[in-house]
């Protein structure tokens, strides 16, 4: 990462609430061709999230604690705040002297931008402003949120505007929090109505929709660009009686993760 930082733009795409099992099944079946074509080996890596809901997971990830591989560690991190005694900071880790990654990158000249999706990015309350405030520039509007079926289209439009006005010699760190997978997602399933509610099937339909949009996002990004795409946490649709997240179930803690370079 010490060779990447400063020479590459950075894009962190968090597919909010995406379950690992659904992501892996769709990739294996060829139903998410955009992501399958870019992920190493066409497969998601199985990892554990640092938090069971959006705020906790993003706070950790933006401090350098990305989802952790499920195999036994230790697992050196890509980024880490300088911290005495850290067992996951290795020679290849890029370290920064700040409490969070956006600030650390801004201090070396990156323009840091957040395009939010779910409510923890809406800037309507002090809590909804906490994560966006870590960035030099942040964007959210109702059309980026969970209730708009075209939220990702609107978010990518905004990304295009951000990049259009970015000086060519200024490196970019962009966080895109994708809200489309979060409930409600019933409207992505053909023939479904509000009365049907959300389900594992509508969750999968939402991922297929997202995959169709992501090609445009990646085409907008400047080269070279390191892309990290992952979920912040999963969600339950009735497993063992559980619904939702912020709970300790396997479908919540296990998330898909991938990284690749657009060159």
C-alpha positions, 0 to 999 in steps of 0.5 A: 500500500505504500506504493499505491498511496499517492499514485492511485485514486481510492474507491471504497464501495460499501454495498450496505447490508449485502449478505455473503451467501447471496453475493457468492451464489449470484456470482457463481451463477453468472448473475452479477457479471460486472462484479464477477468480471473484476473480482479476483478469480470472479469470486467474493472473499468471505470475511467477517465485518467489524460491526453488525450495523452501518454506523459501527462497521463504517466507523471501524472501516474508516479507521482502517479496520476493513472486514477480516478474512475468516481464515485464522490470522493474523491478517495485516491491514491495508491501512492503519492509524499509527498505534503502538503495539498493533499486531496487524500493522505490517511493512506493507501497511500504509500508516497515518497519523490521524484517527481516521483514514479520510483525515490521514489521506487528506493530510497528504493531499487527497481530496476526500469525498463521501456519497452517502446512501443510508440514514447514517449519511443523511446529515439531517441530525448530529448522528447522521452527520458524524460519518460524512464529517470525516470527509472534505466533501460529502453528499446526500439527498433523499434520492440517494436513500433506501426508499428510492428504487433509482438511488444508485443511479442518482448516486453515480450521477453525483460521482460523475459531477464530483470527478468532473470538477476534480483537478487532474493532479489531485488524488481522490478518495471516494466512499460510495455507500450503496443503499439499494440492498437495504430494506425496503428492497421488495420493489426490485423483485418482478411482480412484488408489491409492498404487501409481499415485503422484503425477502432473500429473493428481493435482496438478490434482485437488488444485487442484480440491479446494483451490478447493472449500475456498477459498470458506469461507476467504474467507467467514471473512475480515473486510472489507476484506481484501487477499488475495495468493494464489500458489504458493511454487514449482512441481514437476516430474513427469518433465519433462526427467527431473526429479522434485520441486523445489529445482532450476532447471527452468521448471516449478519457477521459474514460479508463479501469482500473484493479488491482490484485495480482499475488500470 
